[in-house]
Amino acid sequence: MATFVVAGVTGRVGSVVATELMSRGHRVCGIIRDPAKAAQWAAAGGEPVVGSLSDIDFLARVLHGAEGFFTLLPEDPFASDFHGMRRAMAESIARAIAIGGVPYVVVLSAVAACLAEGNGPAKDLHYLERLVREASPKWTIIRAAWFQENVGSIISAARQGVFPSFMASADQPFPTIATRDVGRIAASLLLSPPPASEVIDVVGPAYSPRDLAASLGIALGKTVSVVDVPAAAHVGALMQAGLPQSFAEDVAELYACLNAGRVRPQGDRLLTGSTTLDEVLPNVLGA
């Protein structure tokens, strides 16, 4: 029985990684920030370790003796220093990996992290990628496409019959991926590490904003129409949706980067998930 450490174990991807590993009889130490959630996860068969990815000593102790580590970079849109907080956490993760001596690390990143700058929140993932490459003897970086579960952020608008689109064209399909597929791929990598470090792009079915609106409409039982949001109005629309200005500017920067065609798979290989948006929507709407 191997021991694995999984960050974000109560989240959409981390929970799948942990469940897949435990179903095969392995010990999973799940890093949990909220002590209130620890008992709940322990009841599900996991071994909770309460602490922060920003705590080098804590994380190094947890990683010592583990076969593998799945990590990510949490984001808090309301943090006073969003990028500073995430970069400090990335540095802590990398330092703990080196001290803890874990032999293999799987990092959840994003396709947009292929760029160092001009890509909004993804620039911090690029930074994490670089630090992990330097700290870990073997690593796999998973650059995931747009999560299908992201449609959950516009459910309120969709219930009013509106799908706000920030893409350059409402009819241009772009790759998506279900978090369950990403979690399964990450678990399989931890169980059978590739012979060498690599970057893997993970994509699934492609949908246009109009496709997403149509699927939401069917699931909600009503007509949902696309409303194109011009680039000049992106920040204002995102702030109206509840995001603080600094994070809204970051997200707008990411959309500008995507719409300019600067983001594309650049990894060593590409894996494809098969889960469709229609399969994901019942859970999103029920959340």
Residue pairs with C-beta under 8 A, 6 or more apart in sequence:
1 25
1 26
1 27
2 26
2 27
2 67
2 68
3 26
3 27
3 28
3 29
3 65
3 66
3 67
4 21
4 26
4 27
4 28
4 29
4 66
4 67
4 68
4 69
4 70
4 190
5 28
5 29
5 30
5 31
5 49
5 62
5 63
5 66
5 68
5 69
5 70
5 102
6 14
6 17
6 18
6 21
6 28
6 29
6 30
6 31
6 69
6 70
7 14
7 31
7 53
7 69
7 70
7 71
7 72
8 14
8 15
8 31
8 70
8 71
8 72
8 74
8 108
9 15
9 17
9 18
9 28
9 30
9 31
9 32
9 41
9 46
9 48
10 30
10 32
10 34
10 37
10 41
11 72
12 147
12 149
12 179
12 180
12 183
13 72
13 108
13 179
13 182
13 183
13 186
14 30
14 70
14 72
14 183
15 183
16 179
16 180
16 182
16 183
16 184
16 186
16 187
17 70
17 183
17 186
17 187
17 190
18 28
18 30
18 46
19 183
20 183
20 184
20 187
20 188
21 28
21 187
21 190
21 191
22 28
22 45
22 46
24 191
26 191
27 47
28 46
28 47
29 46
29 47
29 48
29 49
29 62
29 66
30 41
30 46
30 47
30 48
30 49
31 49
31 51
31 53
31 59
31 62
32 38
32 41
32 48
32 49
32 50
32 51
33 50
33 51
33 52
34 50
35 50
37 48
38 48
38 50
39 48
41 48
42 48
49 62
51 58
51 59
51 62
52 58
52 59
53 59
53 71
53 74
53 89
53 92
53 93
54 88
54 89
54 92
55 92
56 92
56 95
56 96
56 99
59 92
59 93
59 96
59 100
60 95
60 96
60 99
60 100
61 100
62 100
63 69
63 96
63 97
63 99
63 100
63 101
63 102
64 100
64 101
64 102
66 100
66 102
67 102
67 103
67 104
67 190
68 102
68 103
68 104
68 105
68 106
68 190
68 193
69 97
69 102
69 104
69 105
69 106
70 105
70 106
70 108
70 186
70 187
70 190
71 93
71 105
71 106
71 107
71 108
71 132
72 107
72 108
73 86
73 89
73 90
73 93
73 108
73 124
73 125
73 128
74 86
74 89
75 82
75 86
75 121
75 124
76 82
76 85
77 243
77 244
77 247
78 244
78 247
79 85
82 121
82 246
82 247
82 250
83 123
83 124
86 121
86 124
86 127
86 128
87 124
87 127
90 124
90 127
90 128
90 131
91 131
93 128
93 131
93 132
94 128
94 131
94 132
94 134
94 135
95 135
97 105
97 132
97 135
97 136
98 135
98 136
102 136
103 137
103 138
104 136
104 137
104 138
104 139
104 140
104 190
104 193
105 132
105 136
105 138
105 139
105 140
106 139
106 140
106 142
106 186
106 189
106 190
107 128
107 129
107 132
107 139
107 140
107 141
107 142
108 142
108 144
108 182
108 186
109 125
109 126
109 128
109 129
109 141
109 142
109 143
109 144
110 122
110 125
110 143
110 144
111 143
111 144
111 145
111 175
111 201
111 203
111 263
111 264
111 265
112 119
112 120
112 122
112 125
112 254
112 257
112 258
112 263
113 119
113 122
113 123
113 125
113 126
113 129
113 143
114 126
114 143
114 263
114 264
114 265
114 266
115 122
115 123
115 126
115 257
115 262
115 263
116 123
116 126
116 127
117 123
118 253
118 256
118 257
118 262
119 126
119 253
119 254
119 257
119 262
119 263
120 250
120 251
120 252
120 253
120 254
120 255
120 257
121 247
121 250
121 251
121 254
122 254
129 141
129 199
132 139
132 141
133 139
133 141
133 197
136 197
138 193
138 196
138 197
139 197
140 189
140 193
140 194
140 197
140 198
140 199
140 200
141 198
141 199
141 200
141 267
142 182
142 185
142 186
142 189
142 200
142 202
143 199
143 200
143 201
143 202
143 265
143 267
144 177
144 182
144 202
145 174
145 175
145 176
145 177
145 201
145 202
145 203
145 204
146 174
146 175
146 176
146 177
147 176
147 177
147 178
147 179
147 182
148 176
148 177
148 178
148 179
148 204
148 275
148 277
148 280
148 284
149 178
149 179
149 280
149 283
149 284
151 158
151 212
151 216
151 277
151 281
151 284
152 284
152 287
153 241
154 163
154 164
154 216
155 216
155 284
155 285
157 163
157 164
158 213
158 216
158 217
158 220
158 224
159 220
159 222
161 222
161 223
161 224
161 225
162 224
162 225
162 227
163 209
163 212
163 213
163 216
163 224
163 225
163 226
163 227
164 227
164 229
164 237
165 209
165 213
165 226
165 227
165 228
165 229
166 229
166 234
166 237
166 252
166 255
167 174
167 208
167 209
167 255
167 258
167 259
168 259
169 208
170 208
170 209
170 210
170 226
170 228
171 208
171 209
171 210
172 208
173 206
173 207
173 208
173 211
174 206
174 207
174 208
174 258
175 203
175 204
175 205
175 206
176 203
176 204
176 205
176 206
176 207
176 277
177 202
177 203
177 204
177 273
177 275
178 204
178 273
178 275
178 276
178 279
178 280
180 275
180 280
181 202
181 204
181 273
181 274
181 275
182 202
182 273
185 200
185 202
185 271
185 273
189 200
198 267
198 268
198 269
199 266
199 267
199 268
200 267
200 268
200 269
200 270
200 271
201 265
201 266
201 267
201 269
201 270
201 271
202 270
202 271
202 272
202 273
203 265
203 270
203 271
203 272
203 273
204 272
204 273
204 274
204 275
204 276
205 274
205 276
205 277
207 215
207 277
209 226
210 226
211 277
212 277
213 224
213 225
213 226
214 224
215 277
215 278
215 281
216 224
216 281
217 223
217 224
218 278
219 278
219 281
219 282
219 285
220 285
229 237
231 252
231 255
231 256
231 259
234 248
234 251
234 252
234 255
234 256
235 245
235 248
235 249
235 252
236 248
238 247
238 248
238 251
238 252
239 245
239 248
243 251
257 263
